[in-house]
């Protein structure tokens, strides 16, 4: 955890490219419309911030628990 919140577990290898079709991507966006995503890039890292509406906070924690270190 850092000052901003939990950190993503990067021990597993990530896919090189997105394998979602445009239709799958659209469906996922509709599914997660209660979330906002912000990506910040520097020369040494990429930081993804996921923001959930207050009433969806518990659901968001459950959804992304596998990506955080606690």
Rosetta blueprint (number, residue, H / E / L):
1 X L
2 X E
3 X L
4 X L
5 X E
6 X L
7 X L
8 X E
9 X L
10 X L
11 X L
12 X L
13 X L
14 X L
15 X L
16 X L
17 X L
18 X L
19 X L
20 X L
21 X L
22 X H
23 X H
24 X H
25 X H
26 X H
27 X H
28 X H
29 X H
30 X H
31 X H
32 X L
33 X L
34 X L
35 X E
36 X E
37 X E
38 X E
39 X E
40 X E
41 X E
42 X L
43 X L
44 X L
45 X L
46 X E
47 X E
48 X E
49 X E
50 X E
51 X E
52 X E
53 X L
54 X H
55 X H
56 X H
57 X H
58 X H
59 X H
60 X H
61 X H
62 X H
63 X H
64 X H
65 X H
66 X H
67 X H
68 X E
69 X L
70 X L
